[in-house]
Amino acid sequence: MPIAGLDPSLHPVPPVPTPAGSLLHFPEIQSRFLPHSHDVIVCLPPDYDAQPQRRYPVLYLHDGQNVFDDLPMSPFGVQWGVDTTARALMHARVIEPLIIVAIGNAGRDRIDEYTPTRDNMHDAGGLADRYGQMLVYEIKPWVDHTWRTRRTARDTGVAGSSLGGLLSLHLGLTHPAVFGKLGLLSPSVWWDDRWIVRQLVADDAHRQEQRIWLDAGTGEKRMLKGTRLLYRMLLRQGWQVGRNLHYMEAEGALHDERAWGERSGLFLRFLFPASA
């Protein structure tokens, strides 16, 4: 099921979604940038139909199979429950109403699509830029054309865990005019001898206008060491805790969906706080 590119006139009538509770599920979306199709799941805010004049910020999430309660696709049997958490926070007016778009991973090819370089030690990786092209030039324009979105970088976030966290940072660095909010949960900083840290240091564009959530669990030793290094480099590059950076070490948390789900409300509050 193809999605056309940037020109809105090329967008087809949106495919009929598969009902999934309060979610809209668009299976097997084809891209001209990647060989494998991806499921796309859209979660609209509770007041979307009741406020037809309102436009909404958008959060894009990787590993879409794992993030929604109402779509039990996770191969691990545990979801983050972002839809349930987000709705509760919206009702409580703790976060602003937003549209959440989850892109399913490509299964065995996930590691290639989520990494920016080829890691010879793992004999894998290097398609993150192509994944970014799919997201920036196909999926985001389609979402913006189909639903009432706010389209600026300050209203657009991207987030993920593990390799999805690595991917989110890379997309933030390579597409700062698109993504102004980054959620980096237990990012795989270790990939390719910490290549992402070198990319950050070499980046002289000073993108501190981006808002970044960064975390790791103290029970995931490998991730924690790299995340602490990334935190120090962000501070050195000019990000400031309390203004545009939040860093958290979750005591005892492991590297799994349950731990990331428990932190989902926290990163949503930081990236999409309700207006005063």
C-alpha contacts under 8 A as a table, 3 or more apart, distances in Angstrom:
res1	aa1	res2	aa2	distance
1	M	15	P	7.88
1	M	28	E	6.25
1	M	29	I	4.92
1	M	30	Q	5.33
2	P	29	I	5.83
2	P	30	Q	4.65
2	P	31	S	6.38
3	I	11	H	6.66
3	I	12	P	7.17
3	I	29	I	7.00
3	I	30	Q	6.74
3	I	31	S	6.94
3	I	138	E	6.32
3	I	139	I	7.35
3	I	142	W	7.09
4	A	7	D	7.64
4	A	10	L	5.61
4	A	11	H	5.11
4	A	12	P	7.07
4	A	138	E	6.33
4	A	142	W	7.57
5	G	8	P	7.63
5	G	10	L	6.88
5	G	11	H	7.26
5	G	137	Y	5.83
5	G	138	E	4.94
5	G	141	P	7.16
5	G	142	W	7.83
6	L	10	L	7.81
6	L	137	Y	5.75
6	L	138	E	6.55
6	L	141	P	5.88
7	D	10	L	5.52
7	D	11	H	7.26
8	P	11	H	5.34
8	P	141	P	7.46
8	P	142	W	7.77
8	P	145	H	6.57
11	H	14	P	7.87
11	H	142	W	6.88
11	H	145	H	7.90
14	P	146	T	7.30
15	P	26	F	7.02
16	V	26	F	7.49
17	P	24	L	5.56
17	P	25	H	5.15
17	P	26	F	5.09
17	P	27	P	7.82
18	T	24	L	6.33
18	T	25	H	5.01
18	T	26	F	6.42
18	T	27	P	7.74
19	P	22	S	7.55
19	P	23	L	6.67
19	P	24	L	5.88
19	P	25	H	6.45
20	A	23	L	5.07
20	A	24	L	6.22
20	A	25	H	6.51
20	A	70	D	6.35
20	A	71	L	6.00
21	G	70	D	5.62
21	G	71	L	7.45
22	S	43	C	7.00
22	S	44	L	7.89
22	S	70	D	7.11
23	L	41	I	6.64
23	L	42	V	5.78
23	L	43	C	4.95
23	L	44	L	7.23
23	L	70	D	7.00
23	L	71	L	7.63
24	L	41	I	5.55
24	L	42	V	5.02
24	L	43	C	6.50
25	H	39	D	7.27
25	H	40	V	6.06
25	H	41	I	4.47
25	H	42	V	6.49
26	F	29	I	6.93
26	F	39	D	5.83
26	F	40	V	5.11
26	F	41	I	6.05
27	P	38	H	6.86
27	P	39	D	4.35
27	P	40	V	6.28
28	E	37	S	4.82
28	E	38	H	4.93
28	E	39	D	4.93
28	E	40	V	7.75
29	I	37	S	5.13
29	I	38	H	5.10
29	I	39	D	5.90
29	I	40	V	7.06
30	Q	34	L	7.97
30	Q	35	P	7.95
30	Q	36	H	6.97
30	Q	37	S	4.63
30	Q	38	H	6.72
31	S	34	L	5.61
31	S	35	P	7.18
31	S	36	H	7.57
31	S	37	S	6.70
31	S	134	M	6.29
31	S	138	E	7.47
32	R	35	P	7.48
32	R	134	M	7.59
33	F	130	R	5.70
33	F	131	Y	7.21
33	F	133	Q	6.81
33	F	134	M	6.02
34	L	37	S	7.68
34	L	130	R	6.60
34	L	131	Y	6.98
34	L	134	M	7.52
36	H	106	A	6.57
37	S	106	A	7.30
38	H	103	I	6.56
38	H	104	G	5.49
38	H	105	N	6.50
38	H	106	A	6.47
39	D	64	G	7.63
39	D	103	I	5.93
39	D	104	G	4.96
39	D	105	N	7.79
40	V	64	G	7.27
40	V	101	V	6.95
40	V	102	A	5.73
40	V	103	I	4.68
40	V	104	G	6.15
41	I	64	G	7.09
41	I	101	V	5.77
41	I	102	A	5.12
41	I	103	I	6.53
41	I	104	G	7.91
42	V	99	I	7.25
42	V	100	I	5.89
42	V	101	V	4.59
42	V	102	A	6.43
43	C	83	D	6.92
43	C	99	I	5.87
43	C	100	I	5.07
43	C	101	V	6.32
44	L	48	Y	6.44
44	L	98	L	7.13
44	L	99	I	4.93
44	L	100	I	6.66
45	P	48	Y	5.43
45	P	87	R	7.05
45	P	90	M	7.92
45	P	97	P	5.75
45	P	98	L	5.76
45	P	99	I	5.89
46	P	49	D	7.79
46	P	87	R	6.96
46	P	97	P	7.91
47	D	50	A	5.13
47	D	51	Q	6.09
47	D	97	P	7.89
48	Y	51	Q	5.65
48	Y	52	P	6.79
48	Y	54	R	7.72
49	D	52	P	5.90
51	Q	54	R	5.59
54	R	148	R	7.12
55	R	148	R	4.86
55	R	149	T	4.87
55	R	150	R	5.60
56	Y	97	P	6.66
56	Y	98	L	5.21
56	Y	99	I	6.36
56	Y	148	R	6.36
56	Y	149	T	4.64
56	Y	150	R	5.25
56	Y	155	D	7.94
57	P	97	P	7.61
57	P	98	L	5.07
57	P	99	I	6.26
57	P	149	T	5.84
57	P	150	R	5.08
57	P	151	R	7.24
57	P	155	D	4.70
57	P	156	T	5.89
58	V	98	L	5.67
58	V	99	I	4.77
58	V	100	I	5.75
58	V	101	V	7.25
58	V	149	T	6.81
58	V	150	R	7.33
58	V	155	D	6.45
58	V	156	T	5.05
58	V	157	G	6.28
59	L	98	L	7.32
59	L	99	I	6.37
59	L	100	I	4.86
59	L	101	V	6.14
59	L	156	T	5.89
59	L	157	G	4.52
59	L	158	V	5.61
59	L	159	A	7.42
60	Y	100	I	6.05
60	Y	101	V	4.82
60	Y	102	A	5.74
60	Y	103	I	7.45
60	Y	156	T	7.83
60	Y	157	G	6.04
60	Y	158	V	4.63
60	Y	159	A	6.35
61	L	64	G	6.45
61	L	67	V	7.97
61	L	100	I	7.43
61	L	101	V	6.17
61	L	102	A	4.58
61	L	103	I	6.24
61	L	158	V	5.87
61	L	159	A	5.09
61	L	160	G	5.75
62	H	102	A	5.91
62	H	103	I	5.30
62	H	104	G	6.45
62	H	105	N	6.84
62	H	159	A	6.67
62	H	160	G	5.28
62	H	161	S	7.90
62	H	164	G	5.89
63	D	66	N	5.85
63	D	67	V	7.15
63	D	102	A	7.13
63	D	103	I	6.20
63	D	104	G	4.95
63	D	105	N	4.96
63	D	160	G	7.28
63	D	164	G	7.17
64	G	67	V	5.64
64	G	68	F	7.60
64	G	102	A	4.48
64	G	103	I	4.64
64	G	104	G	3.94
64	G	105	N	6.55
65	Q	68	F	7.50
65	Q	71	L	7.70
65	Q	72	P	7.59
65	Q	73	M	5.06
65	Q	74	S	4.96
65	Q	75	P	7.63
65	Q	102	A	8.00
65	Q	103	I	7.85
65	Q	104	G	5.36
65	Q	105	N	7.25
66	N	72	P	7.82
66	N	73	M	6.64
66	N	74	S	4.62
66	N	75	P	7.67
66	N	76	F	7.93
66	N	78	V	7.03
66	N	79	Q	4.81
66	N	80	W	6.30
66	N	257	E	7.29
67	V	74	S	7.94
67	V	79	Q	5.11
67	V	80	W	4.52
67	V	81	G	5.70
67	V	82	V	5.79
67	V	83	D	7.74
67	V	102	A	7.54
67	V	261	G	7.83
68	F	71	L	5.56
68	F	72	P	7.15
68	F	79	Q	5.92
68	F	80	W	6.20
68	F	81	G	4.79
68	F	82	V	5.53
68	F	83	D	5.46
68	F	84	T	7.60
69	D	72	P	6.19
69	D	79	Q	5.92
69	D	80	W	7.11
69	D	81	G	4.60
69	D	82	V	7.20
69	D	83	D	6.50
69	D	84	T	6.65
70	D	83	D	7.51
72	P	77	G	7.55
72	P	79	Q	7.28
73	M	77	G	7.69
74	S	77	G	5.26
74	S	78	V	6.20
74	S	79	Q	6.27
75	P	78	V	7.93
76	F	79	Q	7.98
78	V	257	E	6.20
78	V	258	R	6.52
79	Q	257	E	6.15
79	Q	258	R	7.03
79	Q	261	G	7.03
80	W	257	E	5.77
80	W	258	R	6.31
80	W	260	W	6.30
80	W	261	G	3.75
80	W	262	E	7.35
80	W	264	S	7.19
81	G	84	T	5.40
81	G	85	T	6.19
81	G	261	G	6.08
82	V	85	T	5.07
82	V	86	A	5.75
82	V	261	G	6.93
82	V	264	S	6.32
82	V	265	G	7.60
83	D	86	A	5.20
83	D	87	R	6.10
84	T	87	R	5.37
84	T	88	A	6.35
85	T	88	A	5.26
85	T	89	L	6.27
85	T	264	S	7.39
85	T	265	G	6.05
86	A	89	L	5.12
86	A	90	M	6.03
86	A	95	I	7.84
86	A	265	G	6.94
86	A	268	L	7.49
87	R	90	M	5.05
87	R	91	H	6.10
88	A	91	H	5.18
88	A	92	A	6.21
89	L	92	A	5.01
89	L	93	R	6.02
89	L	94	V	5.16
89	L	95	I	5.70
89	L	265	G	7.63
90	M	93	R	4.82
90	M	94	V	6.05
90	M	95	I	5.38
90	M	96	E	6.11
90	M	97	P	5.62
91	H	94	V	7.75
92	A	95	I	7.87
93	R	96	E	6.59
93	R	274	A	6.17
94	V	269	R	6.86
94	V	273	P	6.38
94	V	274	A	5.35
95	I	268	L	7.05
95	I	269	R	5.68
95	I	272	F	5.52
95	I	273	P	4.43
95	I	274	A	4.18
95	I	275	S	7.90
96	E	272	F	5.97
96	E	273	P	5.90
96	E	274	A	4.31
96	E	275	S	6.80
99	I	149	T	7.80
105	N	109	D	8.00
105	N	110	R	5.66
106	A	109	D	5.25
106	A	110	R	4.93
106	A	113	E	7.77
107	G	110	R	5.30
108	R	111	I	7.19
109	D	112	D	5.38
109	D	113	E	6.41
110	R	113	E	5.22
110	R	114	Y	5.97
111	I	114	Y	5.37
111	I	115	T	6.30
111	I	124	A	6.93
111	I	125	G	5.91
111	I	163	L	7.33
112	D	115	T	5.70
112	D	124	A	5.83
112	D	125	G	3.77
112	D	126	G	5.66
112	D	127	L	5.38
112	D	128	A	7.18
113	E	116	P	7.90
113	E	125	G	6.75
113	E	126	G	6.85
113	E	127	L	4.51
113	E	128	A	4.89
113	E	130	R	7.48
113	E	131	Y	5.92
114	Y	125	G	7.35
114	Y	126	G	7.82
114	Y	127	L	6.76
114	Y	128	A	5.07
114	Y	131	Y	7.44
114	Y	163	L	5.89
114	Y	164	G	6.18
114	Y	166	L	7.41
114	Y	167	L	5.28
115	T	118	R	7.61
115	T	125	G	5.16
115	T	126	G	5.33
115	T	127	L	6.21
115	T	128	A	5.03
115	T	163	L	6.90
115	T	166	L	7.12
115	T	167	L	6.12
115	T	191	W	7.79
116	P	125	G	6.73
116	P	126	G	4.63
116	P	127	L	6.00
116	P	128	A	4.60
116	P	129	D	6.39
116	P	167	L	7.26
116	P	170	H	7.14
117	T	125	G	5.61
117	T	126	G	3.90
117	T	127	L	7.29
117	T	128	A	7.70
117	T	192	D	7.11
117	T	195	W	7.97
118	R	123	D	7.03
118	R	124	A	5.66
118	R	125	G	4.43
118	R	126	G	4.57
118	R	192	D	7.36
119	D	122	H	5.51
119	D	123	D	5.80
119	D	124	A	5.75
119	D	125	G	6.05
119	D	126	G	7.77
119	D	191	W	7.16
119	D	192	D	4.94
120	N	123	D	4.65
120	N	124	A	6.90
120	N	192	D	7.73
121	M	192	D	7.79
125	G	128	A	7.92
126	G	129	D	7.62
127	L	130	R	5.31
127	L	131	Y	6.33
128	A	131	Y	4.92
128	A	132	G	6.02
128	A	167	L	6.66
128	A	170	H	7.96
129	D	132	G	4.88
129	D	133	Q	6.24
129	D	171	L	7.84
130	R	133	Q	4.96
130	R	134	M	6.36
131	Y	134	M	5.08
131	Y	135	L	6.32
132	G	135	L	5.04
132	G	136	V	5.90
132	G	171	L	6.39
133	Q	136	V	5.15
133	Q	137	Y	5.44
133	Q	138	E	7.33
134	M	137	Y	5.59
134	M	138	E	5.17
134	M	139	I	6.29
135	L	138	E	5.72
135	L	139	I	4.84
135	L	140	K	5.80
136	V	139	I	6.42
136	V	140	K	5.45
136	V	141	P	7.20
136	V	178	V	7.52
137	Y	140	K	6.55
137	Y	141	P	6.32
138	E	141	P	5.64
138	E	142	W	6.17
139	I	142	W	5.14
139	I	143	V	6.12
140	K	143	V	5.03
140	K	144	D	6.02
141	P	144	D	5.01
141	P	145	H	5.98
142	W	145	H	5.06
142	W	146	T	6.02
143	V	146	T	5.16
143	V	147	W	5.89
143	V	149	T	7.76
144	D	147	W	5.67
144	D	148	R	6.62
144	D	149	T	5.57
144	D	150	R	7.89
144	D	151	R	6.97
145	H	148	R	7.65
150	R	155	D	6.02
150	R	156	T	7.73
151	R	155	D	6.36
151	R	156	T	6.75
152	T	155	D	5.35
152	T	156	T	6.41
152	T	177	A	7.78
152	T	178	V	6.73
153	A	156	T	5.02
153	A	157	G	7.62
153	A	176	P	7.25
153	A	177	A	5.62
153	A	178	V	4.61
153	A	179	F	4.77
153	A	180	G	4.48
153	A	181	K	7.56
154	R	157	G	7.87
154	R	179	F	7.13
154	R	180	G	4.70
154	R	181	K	6.76
154	R	210	Q	7.63
155	D	179	F	7.97
155	D	180	G	6.90
155	D	181	K	7.64
156	T	178	V	6.87
156	T	179	F	5.28
156	T	180	G	5.89
156	T	181	K	6.24
157	G	179	F	5.42
157	G	180	G	6.02
157	G	181	K	4.25
157	G	182	L	5.66
157	G	183	G	7.53
157	G	271	L	7.76
158	V	168	S	5.89
158	V	172	G	7.90
158	V	179	F	6.57
158	V	181	K	6.40
158	V	182	L	5.27
158	V	183	G	6.27
159	A	164	G	7.11
159	A	165	G	6.38
159	A	168	S	5.54
159	A	182	L	5.64
159	A	183	G	4.15
159	A	184	L	5.98
159	A	185	L	7.68
160	G	163	L	7.56
160	G	164	G	4.19
160	G	165	G	4.47
160	G	166	L	7.88
160	G	167	L	7.56
160	G	168	S	6.29
160	G	183	G	6.34
160	G	184	L	5.99
160	G	185	L	6.14
160	G	187	P	7.99
161	S	164	G	4.61
161	S	165	G	4.41
161	S	166	L	7.69
161	S	184	L	6.30
161	S	185	L	4.51
161	S	186	S	5.57
161	S	187	P	5.84
161	S	260	W	7.42
162	S	165	G	5.11
162	S	166	L	6.60
162	S	185	L	6.53
162	S	186	S	5.10
162	S	187	P	4.37
162	S	188	S	4.96
162	S	255	H	7.90
163	L	166	L	4.93
163	L	167	L	6.08
163	L	187	P	6.05
163	L	188	S	5.19
164	G	167	L	4.92
164	G	168	S	6.06
164	G	184	L	7.85
164	G	187	P	6.99
164	G	188	S	8.00
165	G	168	S	5.02
165	G	169	L	6.38
165	G	183	G	7.02
165	G	184	L	4.43
165	G	185	L	5.58
165	G	186	S	6.57
165	G	187	P	4.24
165	G	188	S	6.68
166	L	169	L	5.39
166	L	170	H	6.31
166	L	184	L	7.19
166	L	187	P	5.00
166	L	188	S	5.43
166	L	189	V	6.39
166	L	196	I	7.45
167	L	170	H	5.08
167	L	171	L	6.12
168	S	171	L	5.14
168	S	172	G	6.12
168	S	182	L	6.46
168	S	183	G	7.08
168	S	184	L	6.67
169	L	172	G	4.96
169	L	173	L	6.21
169	L	182	L	6.74
169	L	184	L	6.93
170	H	173	L	5.14
170	H	174	T	6.11
170	H	196	I	7.10
171	L	174	T	5.10
171	L	175	H	5.54
171	L	176	P	7.66
171	L	179	F	7.58
172	G	175	H	5.29
172	G	176	P	5.22
172	G	178	V	7.86
172	G	179	F	5.66
172	G	180	G	7.23
172	G	181	K	7.95
172	G	182	L	6.79
173	L	176	P	5.76
173	L	200	L	7.42
173	L	203	D	7.81
173	L	207	R	7.92
175	H	178	V	5.43
175	H	179	F	6.33
176	P	179	F	5.34
176	P	180	G	6.33
176	P	207	R	7.20
176	P	210	Q	7.61
177	A	180	G	7.22
179	F	182	L	7.20
179	F	210	Q	7.71
180	G	209	E	7.21
180	G	210	Q	4.58
180	G	211	R	6.22
181	K	210	Q	5.64
181	K	211	R	4.76
181	K	212	I	5.97
181	K	271	L	6.22
182	L	210	Q	7.34
182	L	211	R	6.20
182	L	212	I	4.78
182	L	213	W	6.21
182	L	271	L	7.68
183	G	212	I	6.03
183	G	213	W	4.85
183	G	214	L	6.48
183	G	267	F	6.77
183	G	271	L	7.72
184	L	187	P	5.73
184	L	212	I	7.35
184	L	213	W	5.80
184	L	214	L	4.83
184	L	215	D	6.57
185	L	213	W	7.68
185	L	214	L	5.95
185	L	215	D	5.18
185	L	216	A	6.22
185	L	260	W	7.01
186	S	214	L	7.56
186	S	215	D	5.69
186	S	216	A	4.42
186	S	217	G	7.13
186	S	223	M	6.09
186	S	224	L	7.44
186	S	227	T	7.08
186	S	255	H	7.25
187	P	215	D	7.92
187	P	216	A	7.62
187	P	223	M	6.82
187	P	227	T	6.76
188	S	191	W	5.98
188	S	223	M	6.26
188	S	226	G	7.50
188	S	227	T	7.99
189	V	194	R	5.32
189	V	195	W	7.62
189	V	196	I	6.47
189	V	197	V	7.30
189	V	223	M	7.04
189	V	226	G	5.17
189	V	227	T	6.43
189	V	230	L	7.39
190	W	193	D	5.70
190	W	194	R	4.64
190	W	195	W	7.73
190	W	222	R	7.87
190	W	223	M	7.39
190	W	226	G	6.05
191	W	194	R	5.35
191	W	195	W	6.54
191	W	196	I	7.69
192	D	195	W	5.46
194	R	197	V	5.63
194	R	198	R	7.00
194	R	226	G	7.63
195	W	198	R	5.20
195	W	199	Q	6.30
196	I	199	Q	4.92
196	I	200	L	6.21
197	V	200	L	5.05
197	V	201	V	6.23
197	V	230	L	6.30
197	V	233	M	7.31
198	R	201	V	5.11
198	R	202	A	6.00
199	Q	202	A	5.13
199	Q	203	D	6.09
200	L	203	D	5.19
200	L	233	M	7.72
200	L	234	L	7.94
201	V	204	D	7.47
201	V	233	M	7.21
201	V	237	Q	7.20
203	D	206	H	7.25
206	H	237	Q	7.11
206	H	238	G	7.42
207	R	210	Q	6.01
208	Q	211	R	7.40
208	Q	238	G	6.35
208	Q	239	W	5.45
208	Q	244	N	7.21
209	E	244	N	7.15
210	Q	244	N	6.71
211	R	244	N	4.48
211	R	245	L	5.94
211	R	271	L	6.79
212	I	244	N	6.12
212	I	245	L	4.87
212	I	246	H	6.48
212	I	271	L	7.50
213	W	245	L	5.93
213	W	246	H	4.98
213	W	247	Y	6.31
213	W	267	F	6.20
213	W	270	F	7.16
213	W	271	L	7.26
214	L	227	T	7.73
214	L	231	Y	7.50
214	L	245	L	7.55
214	L	246	H	6.12
214	L	247	Y	4.91
214	L	248	M	6.48
215	D	227	T	7.18
215	D	247	Y	5.57
215	D	248	M	4.61
215	D	249	E	5.65
215	D	250	A	7.37
216	A	220	E	7.31
216	A	223	M	6.73
216	A	224	L	5.65
216	A	227	T	6.71
216	A	248	M	6.65
216	A	249	E	5.17
216	A	250	A	6.20
216	A	253	A	7.74
217	G	220	E	5.56
217	G	221	K	7.97
217	G	223	M	7.98
217	G	224	L	6.68
217	G	249	E	5.38
217	G	250	A	4.46
217	G	251	E	6.03
217	G	252	G	6.10
217	G	253	A	4.29
217	G	254	L	5.69
217	G	255	H	7.11
217	G	259	A	7.96
218	T	221	K	6.43
218	T	224	L	6.45
218	T	249	E	6.17
218	T	250	A	5.98
218	T	251	E	5.28
218	T	252	G	5.11
218	T	253	A	5.86
218	T	254	L	7.28
219	G	251	E	7.28
219	G	252	G	4.76
219	G	253	A	5.15
219	G	254	L	4.85
219	G	255	H	7.53
220	E	223	M	5.59
220	E	224	L	6.01
220	E	253	A	7.13
220	E	254	L	5.30
220	E	255	H	5.76
221	K	224	L	5.04
221	K	225	K	6.38
222	R	225	K	5.74
222	R	226	G	6.92
223	M	226	G	5.45
223	M	227	T	6.01
224	L	227	T	5.02
224	L	228	R	6.07
225	K	228	R	5.34
225	K	229	L	6.49
226	G	229	L	5.08
226	G	230	L	6.22
227	T	230	L	4.97
227	T	231	Y	6.10
228	R	231	Y	5.02
228	R	232	R	6.34
229	L	232	R	5.22
229	L	233	M	6.31
230	L	233	M	5.05
230	L	234	L	6.16
231	Y	234	L	5.16
231	Y	235	L	6.37
231	Y	247	Y	7.24
232	R	235	L	5.19
232	R	236	R	6.21
233	M	236	R	4.88
233	M	237	Q	6.08
234	L	237	Q	5.02
234	L	238	G	6.43
234	L	239	W	5.59
235	L	238	G	5.25
235	L	239	W	5.00
235	L	240	Q	6.26
236	R	239	W	7.39
239	W	243	R	7.94
239	W	244	N	6.26
239	W	245	L	6.11
240	Q	243	R	5.56
240	Q	244	N	5.77
240	Q	245	L	5.58
241	V	244	N	6.30
241	V	245	L	4.61
241	V	246	H	5.52
241	V	247	Y	7.37
242	G	245	L	5.99
242	G	246	H	6.28
246	H	270	F	7.59
250	A	253	A	5.51
253	A	259	A	5.77
254	L	259	A	6.21
255	H	259	A	6.87
255	H	260	W	7.92
256	D	259	A	5.59
256	D	260	W	6.53
257	E	260	W	5.11
257	E	261	G	5.93
258	R	261	G	5.12
258	R	262	E	6.31
259	A	262	E	5.18
259	A	263	R	6.63
260	W	263	R	5.15
260	W	264	S	6.14
261	G	264	S	5.04
261	G	265	G	7.84
262	E	265	G	7.10
263	R	266	L	5.26
263	R	267	F	6.51
264	S	267	F	5.43
264	S	268	L	6.16
265	G	268	L	5.12
265	G	269	R	6.17
266	L	269	R	5.20
266	L	270	F	6.47
267	F	270	F	5.12
267	F	271	L	6.08
268	L	271	L	5.26
268	L	272	F	5.58
268	L	273	P	7.36
269	R	272	F	5.49
269	R	273	P	4.99
269	R	274	A	7.95
270	F	273	P	5.84
